Each structure stands twice: as C-alpha cells, then as structure tokens.
C-alpha cells in the first residue's frame, strides 16, 4: 500500500492495544492533512491515542459502546467527519473492536440469549453497521481508493476448544467481508 496519500482512516477499538498501535502507526505514514476517526468505549483511552498520533493529521474521536451503538449518532458522526470525501486519495476502515467473550463456557453452555446477542452485536453487528456507513460515506469513485481491513485471528478459520463464540464471531466477520 502506498502510504504517503491524503487519507481518511476509521479505526474501531482504538483506545488501547492493537487498535491504538494501528492508529498511531498509520498516522505517521499518511500524508499531512489526513483525517483519523477513532472509535471505542473509553473516552480517556481515545484521548490518549489521539495525543500519540502524528500532529500533521486531524483526529476526531467518538466514545461509543459498539455492543449497543446509537445508530443515528454513529451515522451522523461518520457522515460529518467524511464530508467532502473527494478531498482524500484513500479511505480506510479498520475493524478492530471486539471481545473474546466468555471463555469459561463451552459450546453446549450458552443458554443466555441476551449474552449471545450482546456478543454478536459487538463482534459482528456493529462491524457490519460501521462497514455499511463507511461505504455509504465513501461510495465508489475514481477520486479515491477504499480499503477495508479486518483484524482477525486463526480462530476465524480453525476451531479451538473453549473459544466457540470467538471462533464463530471471527468466522462470521471473515465471510461477511469475503461476500463484499
């Protein structure tokens, strides 16, 4: 990937760990004037990530619980942030937010539909919603290239005992993005 392009970059789960590292490292590679949109639950974690990003990029943050996001708030925030998409040469979304879930349970122990729904809302539903909003904000155009990045693991293609929900969530995300 050619890095030195004016880019619009969305990173979910950007308040710590891999998401923070991706945001910081990408911000140091893109052209000045690029814009980063960082999403996570932790407002203080997002502000810390923002302070670590390259000062030559504009960084906007939204504290959002992707387990049950306010769809309209997310849509309004992303559309406002992505106003004038043609000023960018590249648009990137990095789907990093997620959870391992309850690793104490086996596949035969999940009898709480609320827990199941919360897990899949965070790990699959919100990723699909964010991806859709991103693609709507950056429709196909010759003005820029789009890139969708899914942070995944071997668990998306190979089963591991005790990781039933995690493996299922990762496999679902993989298939959704392959279909796109």
C-alpha positions as CSV (number, residue, x, y, z in Angstrom):
1,X,0.0,0.0,0.0
2,X,1.3,3.4,-0.9
3,X,1.2,5.3,2.4
4,X,2.0,8.9,1.5
5,X,-1.5,9.7,0.4
6,X,-4.1,12.0,1.9
7,X,-6.2,9.5,3.7
8,X,-9.4,9.2,5.7
9,X,-9.0,6.4,8.3
10,X,-11.5,4.9,10.7
11,X,-10.2,2.6,13.4
12,X,-12.6,0.9,15.8
13,X,-11.3,-0.3,19.2
14,X,-8.7,2.5,19.1
15,X,-8.4,3.2,22.8
16,X,-5.8,0.6,23.6
17,X,-3.8,-2.4,22.3
18,X,-3.7,-3.2,18.6
19,X,-6.2,-0.5,17.7
20,X,-4.2,2.2,19.4
21,X,-1.0,0.9,17.7
22,X,-2.7,0.9,14.3
23,X,-4.0,4.4,14.7
24,X,-0.6,5.8,15.8
25,X,1.5,3.9,13.3
26,X,-0.9,4.7,10.3
27,X,-1.0,8.4,11.4
28,X,2.8,8.5,11.0
29,X,2.7,7.1,7.5
30,X,-0.1,9.1,5.7
31,X,0.2,12.5,4.1
32,X,-0.4,15.6,6.2
33,X,-4.0,16.8,6.2
34,X,-5.3,13.2,6.5
35,X,-8.1,12.6,8.9
36,X,-8.5,9.9,11.5
37,X,-11.8,8.8,13.1
38,X,-11.2,6.8,16.3
39,X,-13.9,4.8,17.9
40,X,-14.0,3.0,21.3
41,X,-15.9,2.9,24.6
42,X,-13.2,4.6,26.6
43,X,-13.2,8.4,26.1
44,X,-9.9,8.8,28.1
45,X,-8.3,6.0,26.1
46,X,-9.3,7.6,22.9
47,X,-7.9,10.9,24.0
48,X,-4.6,9.2,24.9
49,X,-4.5,7.6,21.5
50,X,-5.2,10.9,19.9
51,X,-2.3,12.6,21.7
52,X,0.0,9.9,20.4
53,X,-1.0,10.4,16.7
54,X,1.1,12.4,14.3
55,X,0.3,16.1,14.8
56,X,0.0,16.5,11.0
57,X,-3.3,14.7,10.9
58,X,-6.7,15.7,12.2
59,X,-8.0,13.2,14.7
60,X,-11.7,13.0,15.7
61,X,-12.9,10.6,18.4
62,X,-16.2,9.2,19.3
63,X,-16.8,7.3,22.6
64,X,-19.3,4.6,21.6
65,X,-20.3,1.3,23.0
66,X,-20.4,-0.9,19.9
67,X,-22.2,-3.6,21.9
68,X,-25.3,-1.4,21.5
69,X,-24.4,1.7,19.5
70,X,-26.8,4.5,18.9
71,X,-27.0,4.0,15.1
72,X,-28.1,7.6,14.3
73,X,-25.3,9.1,16.4
74,X,-22.7,6.9,14.6
75,X,-24.2,7.6,11.2
76,X,-24.3,11.4,11.9
77,X,-20.7,11.4,13.3
78,X,-19.2,9.5,10.4
79,X,-21.1,11.4,7.7
80,X,-20.0,14.8,9.2
81,X,-16.4,13.5,9.6
82,X,-16.4,12.2,6.0
83,X,-17.9,15.4,4.4
84,X,-16.2,16.1,1.1
85,X,-14.8,12.6,0.5
86,X,-13.3,13.6,-2.8
87,X,-10.5,15.6,-0.9
88,X,-9.0,12.2,0.1
89,X,-6.9,9.9,-2.1
90,X,-7.6,6.9,0.1
91,X,-10.4,5.8,2.5
92,X,-9.6,3.1,5.1
93,X,-11.7,1.4,7.7
94,X,-10.0,-0.9,10.3
95,X,-12.4,-3.2,12.0
96,X,-10.6,-3.9,15.3
97,X,-13.2,-3.6,18.1
98,X,-14.2,-6.9,19.6
99,X,-14.2,-9.2,22.5
100,X,-13.1,-12.7,23.3
101,X,-16.4,-13.2,25.1
102,X,-16.9,-15.7,27.9
103,X,-14.1,-18.3,27.6
104,X,-15.4,-20.3,30.6
105,X,-18.3,-21.7,28.7
106,X,-18.3,-24.5,26.1
107,X,-20.5,-24.6,23.0
108,X,-23.1,-26.5,24.9
109,X,-23.3,-24.0,27.8
110,X,-24.6,-20.9,26.1
111,X,-28.2,-20.6,27.3
112,X,-28.4,-16.9,27.8
113,X,-29.8,-15.3,24.7
114,X,-29.0,-11.8,26.0
115,X,-25.4,-12.6,26.4
116,X,-25.3,-14.2,23.0
117,X,-26.9,-11.1,21.4
118,X,-24.6,-8.7,23.1
119,X,-21.6,-10.7,22.0
120,X,-22.7,-10.8,18.3
121,X,-23.8,-7.1,18.4
122,X,-20.3,-6.1,19.4
123,X,-18.3,-8.5,17.3
124,X,-20.4,-8.8,14.2
125,X,-23.4,-6.5,14.1
126,X,-21.6,-3.3,14.8
127,X,-18.8,-4.2,12.4
128,X,-21.4,-4.7,9.6
129,X,-23.1,-1.4,10.6
130,X,-19.8,0.5,10.6
131,X,-18.7,-1.0,7.3
132,X,-22.0,0.0,5.7
133,X,-21.8,3.5,7.0
134,X,-18.2,3.8,5.8
135,X,-19.1,2.5,2.3
136,X,-22.0,5.0,2.2
137,X,-19.7,7.8,3.2
138,X,-17.2,6.8,0.5
139,X,-19.2,5.4,-2.4
140,X,-17.3,4.0,-5.4
141,X,-15.3,6.8,-7.1
142,X,-12.3,7.4,-9.2
143,X,-11.3,10.2,-6.7
144,X,-10.1,7.7,-4.0
145,X,-9.4,4.1,-3.3
146,X,-11.2,2.3,-0.5
147,X,-9.7,-0.3,1.8
148,X,-11.5,-2.5,4.4
149,X,-9.2,-4.1,7.0
150,X,-10.5,-6.8,9.3
151,X,-8.4,-7.6,12.4
152,X,-8.9,-11.3,12.8
153,X,-7.1,-14.4,14.0
154,X,-6.6,-18.1,13.2
155,X,-9.8,-18.6,15.2
156,X,-11.7,-17.3,12.2
157,X,-10.8,-20.4,10.1
158,X,-9.9,-23.1,12.7
159,X,-11.9,-24.2,15.7
160,X,-10.4,-24.0,19.2
161,X,-11.9,-25.7,22.2
162,X,-13.3,-23.2,24.6
163,X,-13.4,-20.4,22.0
164,X,-16.8,-21.3,20.5
165,X,-18.2,-17.7,20.5
166,X,-15.0,-16.1,19.5
167,X,-14.3,-18.6,16.6
168,X,-17.9,-18.1,15.4
169,X,-17.7,-14.4,15.5
170,X,-14.4,-14.2,13.7
171,X,-15.6,-16.7,11.0
172,X,-18.8,-14.7,10.5
173,X,-16.8,-11.4,10.0
174,X,-14.5,-13.2,7.6
175,X,-17.4,-14.5,5.5
176,X,-19.2,-11.1,5.5
177,X,-16.1,-9.3,4.2
178,X,-15.5,-12.1,1.6
179,X,-19.0,-11.6,0.3
180,X,-18.4,-7.9,-0.2
